[in-house]
Amino acid sequence: MMNTKILVAGLAVTLLCTACKTRDLKMNEHTKESTADKKIVVYQVFTRLFGNKNTTNKPWGTIEENGVGKFNDFTDKALHEIKDLGVTYIWYTGVPHHALVRDYTAYGISNDDPEVVKGRAGSPYAVKDYYNVNPDLAVNPAERLQEFEALIDRTHKADLKVIIDIVPNHIARKYEGKNNPDGVRDFGADDNTAVEYNRNNNFYYIPNEHFKIPAGVIPLNGEKNPLIDGFFDENPAKWTGNGSRKANPDQNDWYETVKVNYGIRPDGTKDFPELPADFAQKSYQEHSAFWQDKDVPDSWKKFRSIALYWIEKGIDGFRYDMAEMVPYEFWSYMNASIKMKNPNAFLLAEVYNPNEYRNYIQLGKMDYLYDKVETYDKLKDIIRGKSSPDELSKIQEGMSDIEHHMLHFLDNHDEQRLASPEFADSPERGKPLMVVSTTISTSPTMIYFGQEVGEAGNENAGFGTHSRTSIFDYIGVPSHQKWMNGGKFDGGQLSDSEKNLRDFYKRLLNFSIKSTALMGDFREIQSVNRQNNTGYDELLYSYVRWSEKQKLIVIANFSSEKTSQFELKIPSDIISKWNLKDGKYVLADQLYGQNKTYFVVKNGEGNAQVKIKPSESFIYEVE
């Protein structure tokens, strides 16, 4: 969803009525189950935009004017190049059929009212039919599901795994499940619409009131359309996706969606069985067994059916939109069911409330959550001159029990592009951020397509504005298109600096997925180097990572102007853990293999002479 979700996420706390507790739990059973031997790297791609070769980029442009990418644009060559970048999973964003402004009635699809669609291409988080895919993405819309199934097969043949979205908190205002499997009833088909709440209703209602289009909404930027008449037929009105209980929501609400009812009463209390407190330590098998004889709300069953349908299609995992607005008991039920079908399923949740992280990991059985409000926000503040790198150490310490579960990213469809003036201001300044984001923990790393070639999101797409690549419009992605090179996927139109940037990402990501140290221990050495260390600038950050087979020292220079020269210190307790005797060792940089320095251990303490340029980073391995 849009970034306004962070502003309304507090509503989830009211609805879920979960206590804001922090548990000091060390490696629990769930952590043991989901810990990988090697780093995971997720490549998020906005499916509609990836293969689009059209460079017109007219604001509010149609498909005919601005073009659109297709499933078939993910050729064997494209997938090979993504794999070669150092990627292990692809998250195909925007695949489920969502509401959009285009006539597909010839294929049995009803038209969507532009007054409850954001943009022209529509929000991927206003899903209209969970059992089929976006017709825009198919060469032949009648065979859109088969074309996506073929893409799943091609992706697997490229030795990549597939993630798609599930959006349990809300669905499109006009949901039509025209492809439901046998026995599956549509959302709301059996609801008692005369009451605000019923445990088995799929929606919340505002009895005796019609839905009213928000004031200030100008669909299609004022373009004429036969469906634009100031009216949308919804009687009684439903609660809006972000929890607004008004029949006439605000234009800043998620007015294109309706909220799904999971058995949370309007006063916030829970109308379903709750998990025993000790279930934070239980396996997914035990969670699955717990729910076998329990009566659960109808919406729980509907979304479990959706997830298992896609698991049967070969999907390897899901990214759950706004998961914290849905109770973690449902996630226990849902995720345990998925894991019983595929124990290796990758389950990633968008959660922004740090007080709820452990509930959703340990009780909700999530594999990974967004590390947005901690590591991402801190790195952004550092590069924007609003914070010191020293605080990264406090974040790592505070999440030491769950760090593996906190997925790291610097770019995604909701956030400002890393290379944009509103963030790092240039791809070069983003490099040290990327090194730290990738190597500071055992968590998965995620990049967003185009990030690796410096896409800055400068386009005014229409509903979507600059600094974020629009998810609501038909638009081209200029830097990515240069790499795509008319479908050759060889970087043939990239500048030398863009080629060098992609080479940096390729080196970093491939190193990360092979490194044993990055799945091992962490210790900051920032504090010891900030004390009485001449030349150690305040915009430097350093730490060590190690395993039995590998010992790494990571140094990043967040300054874009200053070269620093200093004597790096490694404390005696780390030297002891590494079993290093007094002597001289080589430090070899693993990013480019050209920079080497010497590491001297004397009287059980380590020192190395380091010179680091602006926006430069080193990943030194002790040889």
C-alpha positions in Angstrom: 0.0 0.0 0.0 0.9 3.7 -0.1 3.2 5.1 2.6 0.2 6.6 4.4 -0.1 3.1 5.9 2.6 3.9 8.4 0.4 6.8 9.6 -2.6 4.6 10.1 -0.8 1.5 11.4 -1.7 2.6 14.9 -5.2 1.6 14.1 -4.1 -2.0 14.1 -3.1 -1.7 17.7 -6.6 -0.6 18.6 -8.3 -3.3 16.5 -6.0 -6.1 17.5 -5.8 -5.0 21.1 -2.5 -6.8 21.6 -0.3 -5.8 24.5 2.9 -3.9 23.6 5.3 -6.4 25.1 9.0 -7.1 24.4 10.2 -10.6 25.2 13.8 -11.2 25.9 13.8 -14.5 24.1 17.0 -16.0 22.7 17.2 -18.5 19.9 13.8 -20.1 20.0 12.4 -23.1 18.0 11.0 -20.9 15.2 14.4 -19.4 14.7 16.0 -22.8 14.5 13.4 -23.9 12.0 13.9 -21.0 9.6 17.6 -20.2 9.9 19.3 -20.7 6.5 22.9 -21.8 6.0 23.5 -19.0 3.5 22.2 -15.5 2.9 18.9 -15.1 1.0 18.7 -12.3 -1.5 15.2 -11.2 -2.8 14.8 -9.3 -6.0 11.6 -7.3 -5.9 10.2 -6.5 -9.3 7.1 -4.6 -10.2 5.9 -7.0 -12.7 3.8 -4.5 -14.8 6.9 -2.3 -15.3 9.8 -4.7 -15.7 9.4 -5.5 -19.4 8.0 -2.2 -20.6 10.2 -0.8 -23.4 8.1 2.3 -24.0 9.8 5.5 -23.1 7.0 8.0 -23.6 6.1 8.4 -19.9 3.1 10.7 -20.4 1.4 11.5 -17.1 -1.8 9.5 -16.8 -0.9 7.7 -20.0 -2.8 4.7 -21.3 -1.3 1.4 -22.2 -1.3 2.4 -25.8 0.6 5.6 -24.9 3.0 4.4 -22.2 3.1 0.7 -22.7 3.1 -2.2 -20.2 5.3 -5.1 -19.3 4.2 -8.7 -19.7 4.9 -12.1 -18.0 6.6 -13.1 -21.2 9.2 -10.3 -20.9 10.8 -12.4 -18.2 12.8 -14.4 -20.7 15.3 -17.1 -19.9 18.0 -14.5 -20.5 16.4 -12.0 -18.2 16.0 -14.5 -15.4 19.6 -15.7 -15.9 20.9 -12.2 -15.5 18.8 -11.7 -12.4 20.2 -14.9 -11.0 23.7 -13.9 -11.9 23.3 -10.7 -10.0 23.4 -12.8 -6.8 19.6 -13.3 -6.3 17.9 -16.3 -4.8 14.2 -15.3 -4.8 12.1 -13.1 -7.1 9.1 -11.3 -5.6 6.7 -10.7 -8.5 4.8 -7.7 -7.2 1.3 -7.0 -8.4 0.4 -10.4 -9.8 -3.1 -11.1 -8.3 -5.9 -9.6 -10.4 -6.5 -6.1 -9.0 -8.9 -3.3 -9.9 -7.8 -1.2 -12.9 -9.3 1.1 -15.5 -9.3 -0.8 -18.8 -12.0 -2.7 -20.7 -11.6 -6.4 -20.4 -15.3 -7.3 -20.7 -14.5 -9.4 -23.8 -12.8 -11.8 -21.3 -15.7 -11.9 -18.8 -14.1 -9.3 -16.5 -16.4 -6.4 -15.4 -15.2 -2.8 -15.7 -14.0 -1.1 -12.5 -15.3 2.3 -11.5 -12.5 4.8 -11.9 -13.8 6.6 -8.8 -12.7 3.7 -6.6 -9.4 3.0 -8.5 -6.2 4.8 -7.7 -4.5 5.9 -10.9 -5.3 4.2 -14.2 -3.3 1.0 -13.9 -4.7 0.6 -10.3 -3.2 -0.3 -7.0 -1.8 -3.9 -6.8 -3.2 -3.9 -3.2 -6.8 -3.6 -4.2 -7.2 -7.2 -5.3 -10.3 -8.0 -7.3 -10.0 -11.8 -7.8 -7.5 -13.8 -5.8 -7.8 -16.9 -8.0 -6.5 -15.2 -11.2 -3.9 -12.7 -12.3 -3.7 -9.2 -13.7 -4.9 -9.3 -17.3 -2.6 -6.4 -18.2 0.3 -8.8 -17.7 -0.7 -11.3 -20.3 -0.1 -11.3 -24.1 -3.5 -13.1 -24.3 -5.7 -12.1 -21.3 -7.8 -15.2 -21.8 -4.8 -17.3 -21.0 -3.3 -15.0 -18.3 -3.2 -17.7 -15.6 -1.4 -20.1 -18.0 1.1 -17.4 -18.9 1.9 -16.9 -15.3 2.2 -20.6 -14.6 4.8 -20.7 -17.4 6.7 -17.9 -15.8 6.7 -19.8 -12.5 8.3 -22.7 -14.4 10.9 -20.5 -16.2 11.8 -19.0 -12.9 12.3 -22.3 -11.2 14.4 -23.5 -14.2 16.6 -20.5 -13.6 17.2 -21.8 -10.0 15.2 -18.9 -8.5 12.2 -19.2 -6.2 9.0 -17.3 -6.5 7.2 -14.9 -4.1 3.9 -13.2 -4.7 1.7 -10.8 -2.6 -1.2 -11.7 -0.4 -3.1 -8.8 1.0 -5.3 -10.1 3.9 -6.3 -6.9 5.5 -8.3 -5.5 2.6 -9.6 -6.2 -0.9 -10.9 -4.1 -3.8 -14.2 -2.2 -3.2 -15.6 -4.3 -6.1 -14.3 -7.9 -5.5 -15.6 -10.5 -8.0 -14.3 -14.0 -7.6 -15.1 -15.3 -11.0 -12.5 -18.0 -10.9 -13.2 -19.5 -7.5 -12.4 -23.2 -7.2 -15.3 -25.5 -6.5 -16.7 -25.0 -3.0 -15.2 -21.5 -2.5 -17.8 -18.8 -1.8 -17.1 -15.2 -2.7 -16.1 -12.6 -0.1 -19.2 -11.2 1.5 -21.6 -13.6 -0.3 -23.0 -15.0 3.0 -22.6 -11.8 5.1 -25.4 -10.5 7.3 -25.3 -6.9 6.0 -27.9 -5.6 8.5 -25.3 -5.5 11.3 -22.0 -3.7 11.7 -20.3 -6.9 12.9 -20.8 -10.6 12.8 -18.0 -13.0 13.5 -18.4 -14.8 10.2 -19.0 -11.8 8.1 -16.1 -11.1 5.8 -16.6 -7.3 6.1 -17.7 -4.6 8.6 -20.8 -2.7 7.6 -22.3 0.7 8.2 -26.0 -0.2 8.2 -28.5 2.1 6.5 -25.9 4.2 4.8 -24.7 4.3 1.2 -21.0 4.6 0.4 -20.0 8.0 -0.8 -17.0 8.8 -3.0 -14.5 10.9 -1.0 -14.5 14.7 -1.6 -11.5 15.8 -3.6 -11.1 12.6 -5.6 -10.5 13.4 -9.3 -10.5 10.1 -11.1 -8.3 9.9 -14.2 -7.2 13.5 -13.7 -10.6 14.7 -14.9 -10.8 12.6 -18.1 -14.3 11.7 -19.2 -15.4 8.1 -18.6 -18.9 6.7 -18.7 -18.5 5.2 -15.2 -17.5 8.5 -13.7 -20.8 9.9 -12.4 -20.1 10.7 -8.7 -21.7 7.5 -7.6 -20.5 4.0 -6.6 -23.1 1.4 -5.7 -22.3 0.1 -2.3 -25.2 -0.3 0.1 -24.7 -0.6 3.0 -21.3 1.0 3.0 -18.4 -1.0 4.3 -15.5 0.0 6.5 -12.6 1.2 4.4 -9.3 -0.8 4.2 -7.3 1.4 6.6 -10.1 1.1 9.2 -12.2 4.2 8.5 -15.7 3.6 9.7 -17.2 6.4 7.7 -19.6 5.9 4.8 -17.9 8.9 3.2 -14.1 8.3 3.8 -11.4 10.9 3.3 -9.5 11.1 0.0 -6.3 10.1 2.0 -8.0 6.9 3.3 -7.6 3.7 1.4 -10.9 4.4 -0.2 -10.4 1.9 -3.1 -10.5 -1.0 -0.6 -12.7 -2.5 2.1 -11.4 -3.9 5.4 -11.7 -7.7 6.0 -13.1 -8.9 9.3 -11.0 -11.5 11.1 -13.2 -11.8 14.2 -12.0 -8.6 15.8 -15.0 -6.9 17.3 -15.5 -3.1 16.7 -14.3 -2.5 20.3 -11.0 -4.3 19.6 -11.7 -7.5 21.5 -11.0 -10.9 20.0 -13.9 -13.2 19.0 -11.8 -16.4 18.4 -9.6 -18.8 20.3 -6.3 -17.3 21.6 -3.0 -19.0 21.6 -1.5 -20.2 24.9 1.4 -18.0 26.0 4.0 -20.8 25.7 3.2 -21.1 22.0 5.9 -18.6 21.2 8.3 -21.5 21.7 6.2 -24.0 19.7 6.9 -25.4 16.2 4.6 -24.8 13.2 3.6 -28.4 13.5 2.3 -27.8 17.0 0.6 -24.6 15.8 -1.1 -26.5 13.1 -2.3 -29.2 15.6 -3.7 -26.5 17.9 -6.1 -25.2 15.2 -7.3 -28.6 14.0 -10.4 -28.7 16.3 -10.9 -24.9 16.6 -13.8 -22.9 15.2 -12.4 -19.9 13.4 -13.9 -17.0 11.5 -14.9 -17.5 7.9 -12.3 -15.0 6.6 -9.5 -17.1 8.1 -10.6 -20.1 6.0 -11.0 -18.0 2.8 -7.4 -16.7 3.0 -6.0 -20.1 3.9 -7.6 -21.5 0.8 -6.1 -18.7 -1.3 -2.6 -19.3 0.0 -2.8 -23.1 -0.5 -4.1 -22.6 -4.0 -1.0 -20.7 -4.9 1.3 -23.1 -3.1 -0.2 -25.8 -5.3 0.7 -23.7 -8.3 4.3 -23.8 -7.3 4.6 -20.5 -5.5 7.5 -20.7 -3.0 6.4 -17.9 -0.6 4.4 -14.8 0.1 4.8 -11.2 1.0 2.0 -10.2 3.3 0.8 -6.6 3.0 0.1 -4.7 6.2 0.2 -7.9 8.3 0.0 -6.1 11.6 -3.5 -5.0 10.9 -4.6 -8.7 11.0 -4.4 -10.6 14.4 -1.3 -12.8 14.9 -3.6 -15.7 15.8 -4.8 -15.8 12.2 -1.2 -15.8 11.0 -0.4 -18.8 13.3 -3.4 -20.6 11.6 -2.4 -19.5 8.1 1.3 -19.9 8.2 1.2 -23.2 10.0 -1.1 -24.5 7.2 1.3 -23.3 4.6 4.3 -24.8 6.3 2.5 -28.2 6.6 2.3 -28.1 2.7 5.7 -26.6 2.1 8.1 -26.5 5.1 10.5 -24.3 3.2 7.9 -21.6 2.2 9.2 -18.1 2.5 6.8 -15.9 4.6 7.5 -12.2 4.7 5.3 -9.7 6.5 5.0 -5.9 6.4 5.0 -4.9 10.0 6.0 -1.5 11.3 5.4 -1.6 15.0 8.6 -2.8 16.8 6.5 -3.7 19.9 4.7 -6.3 17.9 7.7 -7.8 16.1 8.1 -10.8 18.4 4.4 -11.5 18.4 4.3 -11.9 14.7 7.5 -13.9 14.5 7.0 -16.2 17.4 3.2 -16.5 17.7 2.3 -15.6 14.1 5.1 -17.9 12.7 6.4 -15.4 10.2 9.8 -16.1 8.8 10.7 -12.5 8.1 9.5 -8.9 8.8 10.4 -5.6 7.2 13.3 -3.9 9.1 11.9 -0.6 8.2 11.5 1.6 11.3 14.9 0.5 12.8 17.7 -0.2 10.3 16.2 1.3 7.2 15.1 4.5 8.8 18.4 4.9 10.7 20.5 4.4 7.5 18.3 7.0 5.7 18.8 9.4 8.6 22.6 8.9 8.5 22.9 9.7 4.9 20.6 12.7 5.2 22.8 14.0 8.0 20.2 13.6 10.7 21.8 10.8 12.8 25.1 9.3 13.8 26.2 5.8 12.6 26.9 4.9 16.2 23.2 4.2 16.8 23.3 1.3 14.4 25.0 -0.7 17.1 22.1 -0.1 19.5 19.6 -1.3 16.9 21.6 -4.5 16.4 21.8 -5.1 20.1 18.1 -4.4 20.7 17.1 -7.0 18.0 19.8 -9.6 18.7 17.2 -12.3 19.5 15.3 -11.7 16.2 17.8 -10.1 13.9 17.7 -13.1 11.5 14.0 -12.5 10.9 14.3 -8.8 10.0 14.6 -8.4 6.3 16.8 -5.5 5.2 16.2 -3.2 2.2 16.9 0.3 1.0 14.5 0.4 -1.9 11.0 -0.9 -2.5 7.8 0.0 -4.2 6.6 2.1 -1.2 9.7 4.0 -0.5 11.7 6.8 -2.1 14.3 5.5 -4.5 17.7 5.1 -2.9 19.3 7.2 -5.7 16.7 10.0 -5.5 17.5 13.5 -4.2 15.0 12.8 -1.3 17.2 9.9 -0.1 20.9 9.3 -0.8 20.9 11.9 -3.7 23.1 9.6 -5.9 23.8 5.9 -6.5 27.4 6.4 -5.2 26.2 7.7 -1.8 24.0 4.7 -1.6 26.9 2.2 -1.8 28.0 2.3 1.9 24.4 2.0 2.9 24.0 -1.1 0.8 27.1 -2.7 2.2 26.0 -2.2 5.8 22.4 -3.2 5.0 23.6 -6.4 3.4 26.4 -7.5 5.8 25.4 -6.3 9.3 23.1 -9.2 10.1 22.1 -12.8 9.0 18.8 -11.5 7.7 17.7 -11.7 4.0 18.7 -8.8 1.8 16.2 -7.3 -0.7 16.8 -4.9 -3.6 14.2 -3.3 -5.9 14.5 -3.7 -9.7 16.4 -0.7 -11.1 18.2 0.0 -7.8 21.3 -1.8 -9.1 21.6 0.6 -12.0 20.8 3.8 -10.1 17.1 4.4 -10.9 16.1 7.6 -9.2 12.3 7.6 -9.8 12.2 11.1 -11.4 9.0 10.6 -13.4 5.7 12.3 -12.7 3.5 9.3 -13.7 0.1 10.8 -12.9 -1.4 9.5 -9.7 2.1 8.5 -8.6 4.7 11.3 -8.2 8.5 11.5 -8.5 11.0 9.9 -6.1 9.0 6.7 -6.1 8.5 4.5 -9.1 4.7 4.6 -9.5 2.7 1.5 -8.7 -0.6 3.1 -9.9 0.3 4.1 -13.5 1.5 2.8 -16.8 5.1 4.1 -16.9 8.6 3.2 -18.0 11.6 2.9 -15.7 14.4 4.8 -17.5 17.6 3.4 -15.9 16.2 -0.1 -15.9 15.2 0.2 -19.6 18.8 1.1 -20.4 19.9 -2.2 -18.8 17.0 -4.0 -20.5 18.3 -2.7 -23.9 15.2 -3.5 -25.9 14.8 -7.0 -24.5 18.4 -8.1 -24.8 19.0 -7.7 -21.0 22.7 -7.0 -21.5 23.1 -3.5 -20.2 23.9 -2.3 -23.6 22.6 1.2 -23.1 24.1 1.8 -19.6 26.7 4.4 -19.1 30.1 3.4 -17.7 29.1 4.6 -14.2 25.8 2.6 -14.3 27.7 -0.5 -15.4 30.1 0.0 -12.6 27.3 0.4 -10.1 25.6 -2.9 -11.3 29.0 -4.6 -11.0 29.2 -3.3 -7.4 25.8 -4.9 -6.6 26.8 -8.1 -8.3 30.0 -8.4 -6.4 28.3 -7.6 -3.1 25.3 -9.8 -3.4 27.2 -12.8 -4.8 29.7 -12.5 -1.9 26.9 -12.3 0.6 25.2 -15.5 -0.5 28.4 -17.5 -0.3 29.8 -16.1 2.9 29.6 -18.2 6.0 30.7 -15.3 8.3 27.6 -13.3 7.3 25.5 -16.2 8.8 27.6 -16.2 11.9 28.4 -13.8 14.7 28.3 -10.0 14.9 30.2 -7.5 17.0 30.4 -3.8 16.6 33.9 -2.3 16.9 32.5 1.2 16.4 32.7 2.2 20.1 36.4 1.3 20.6 37.4 3.0 17.4 35.5 6.2 18.2 37.4 6.6 21.4 40.8 8.3 21.1 41.3 7.2 17.5 42.9 9.9 15.5 41.4 10.1 12.0 38.4 7.9 12.7 35.7 10.2 11.4 32.2 10.4 12.9 30.7 9.2 9.6 32.6 5.9 9.6 31.1 2.7 10.9 32.8 -0.6 11.5 32.0 -4.1 12.8 33.2 -7.7 12.5 31.4 -10.8 11.4 32.7 -14.3 11.7 32.2 -18.1 11.5 34.5 -21.0 12.1 35.7 -20.7 8.5 35.7 -17.0 7.9 36.6 -13.8 9.7 35.5 -10.4 8.3 36.0 -6.7 9.2 33.5 -4.3 7.6 34.2 -0.6 7.3 31.9 1.9 5.6 32.4 5.6 5.0 29.1 7.4 4.9 30.8 10.7 4.0 30.6 11.7 0.4 33.4 14.3 0.7 36.0 13.2 3.2 38.8 10.6 2.9 39.7 9.1 6.3 43.0 7.6 7.3 43.3 5.9 10.7 44.5 2.9 12.7 41.6 0.5 13.0 41.5 -1.3 16.4 40.2 -4.8 17.0 39.6 -5.5 20.8 41.4 -8.3 22.6 38.2 -10.3 23.3 37.5 -10.6 19.5 41.1 -11.6 18.8 40.7 -14.3 21.5 37.4 -15.5 19.9 39.2 -15.7 16.6 42.1 -17.6 18.1 44.7 -15.3 16.5 48.2 -15.4 17.8 50.5 -12.4 17.8 51.8 -11.7 14.3 51.0 -10.1 11.0 48.0 -11.0 8.8 46.8 -9.9 5.4 43.4 -8.2 5.2 42.0 -8.8 1.6 39.0 -6.8 0.5 36.3 -9.1 -0.8 34.4 -6.5 -2.9 37.0 -5.9 -5.5 40.0 -7.9 -4.4 42.4 -5.1 -5.1 42.7 -3.4 -1.7 44.9 -5.2 0.8 46.3 -4.0 4.1 48.1 -5.7 7.0 46.6 -6.6 10.3 49.0 -6.8 13.2 48.2 -8.6 16.4 50.4 -7.6 19.3 49.8 -8.5 23.0 46.5 -9.9 22.0 45.1 -6.8 20.4 44.7 -6.1 16.6 45.5 -3.0 14.6 45.4 -2.2 10.9 46.2 0.9 8.9 43.2 2.0 6.8 42.6 4.7 4.2 39.1 4.9 3.0 37.7 7.3 0.4 34.3 9.1 0.3 31.4 6.7 0.0 33.8 3.7 0.0 33.4 0.5 1.9 35.7 -2.5 2.6 34.8 -6.0 3.5 38.2 -7.3 4.7 38.8 -11.0 5.2 41.5 -12.0 7.6 43.9 -14.4 5.7 
